[in-house]
Amino acid sequence: MAKAKWGESQIPNQKGKLVIVTGSTSGIGKEAVRILTDKQATLVMSVRNTQKGDLVAAEIQSANPEAKIKVMQLDLSSLESIKDFAANFNQYFDRLDVLINNAGIMMCPHAKTTDGFEIQMGTNHLGHFALTGYLLPLLKKTKNSRIVVTSSVAHKFGKINLDDINWEKRKYNTNNAYGDSKIANLYFAYELVRKLKSDPHAPMVTAAHPGWTRTELQRHKSGIRFLNNFFSQAPEMGILPSLRAGFDPEAKAGDYYGPAKYFEMQGHPVIVKSNQLSHDRDIAKQLWDISEEMTGVKY
Ligand SMILES: NC(=O)c1ccc[n+]([C@@H]2O[C@H](COP(=O)([O-])OP(=O)(O)OC[C@H]3O[C@@H](n4cnc5c(N)ncnc54)[C@H](OP(=O)(O)O)[C@@H]3O)[C@@H](O)[C@H]2O)c1
């Protein structure tokens, strides 16, 4: 008999569980907060704009007055902000069940993070690399914890130039820089799985992508925004791969979830395959070493 399509009804009750969703002021991150608070988890919305975060939390709580949400400041384009967030979090909480590394920016004009990193690699990969490193001890202390890494079909356009990760020696191409940051997410996930393999206390690391979901992400690309009308799915569908990666009891380390239909653009979440390049262990190891050096966070 065919298995039923995986949906939010399959997420077990999460009472007592603590979940961080980075970038939860809009798009699929906001949906994660809505769905997981309905499942009685306590949610930390880590957001760069706390006013916006408070408004989203209030909106979710007006629909579900029982929703437990704490809004905390985190700007992934600043190493100082990441360090401060982790220190505050570790002071406030004594467990972390699921870390959903979700925040992202796409195909924006050339810019640099506070620390001088190319903005897309800096925010999407390096920021989450540092954050995960700071939170790993607490994840290890929490039984059956998980880390979910968010990639994209666009990882297939990624081909990182490790000698010029900040695009200082080449003409900037924002589409390729986005692809680079999204294949970096997968190198990171797969390398972390290998690093944690022999640690019985380690969190399970999984990955996901939301296909083509209409969100704020497309703000810099009017053409993609127009095509949203024909090809995209709603955020409540787009978040399902990340939720399956984070909460399906049958998920295994290194599983990568994405939508089942139309070249992984839409549909219910299933295990999908990332491209061959994303499984290159040498590149993953080199990127790890560079990420440690750039962020100063070693693990
Ligand atoms: N939508 C798609 O079709 C699609 C496809 C493939 C992959 N993805 C991935 O899915 C993830 C979520 O994207 P989305 O589609 O939900 O986009 P979105 O609606 O634009 O949401 C992105 C979130 O990330 C936050 N963010 C951006 N820069 C940040 C920073 N420096 N520090 C902290 N938070 C920051 C944004 O905060 P603000 O509200 O302050 O801007 C927002 O909450 C991203 O990793 C994206 O690459 C999306």
The ligand as an ORCA input file, in Angstrom:
! r2SCAN-3c Opt
* xyz 0 1
  N      11.429     30.426     -1.190
  C      12.033     29.543     -1.982
  O      11.554     29.212     -3.075
  C      13.315     28.905     -1.540
  C      13.916     27.989     -2.396
  C      15.077     27.364     -1.993
  C      15.627     27.633     -0.760
  N      15.039     28.543      0.055
  C      15.666     28.804      1.359
  O      14.694     28.829      2.368
  C      15.146     29.654      3.458
  C      14.026     30.576      3.914
  O      13.729     31.478      2.891
  P      12.274     32.058      2.601
  O      11.937     31.627      1.221
  O      11.340     31.773      3.710
  O      12.643     33.615      2.511
  P      12.178     34.905      3.315
  O      10.696     35.008      3.363
  O      12.921     36.024      2.693
  O      12.714     34.635      4.780
  C      14.085     34.718      5.060
  C      14.289     34.987      6.526
  O      15.691     35.116      6.771
  C      15.894     36.299      7.535
  N      17.231     36.853      7.362
  C      17.778     37.377      6.252
  N      19.004     37.837      6.514
  C      19.234     37.618      7.835
  C      20.308     37.904      8.711
  N      21.400     38.559      8.318
  N      20.199     37.529     10.003
  C      19.096     36.907     10.450
  N      18.040     36.631      9.674
  C      18.107     36.990      8.381
  C      14.806     37.242      7.059
  O      14.638     38.298      7.983
  P      13.981     39.717      7.567
  O      12.503     39.532      7.714
  O      14.542     40.647      8.573
  O      14.379     40.004      6.160
  C      13.632     36.292      7.000
  O      13.091     36.073      8.276
  C      16.402     30.359      2.947
  O      17.543     29.712      3.470
  C      16.344     30.166      1.437
  O      17.613     30.159      0.829
  C      13.885     29.185     -0.298
*
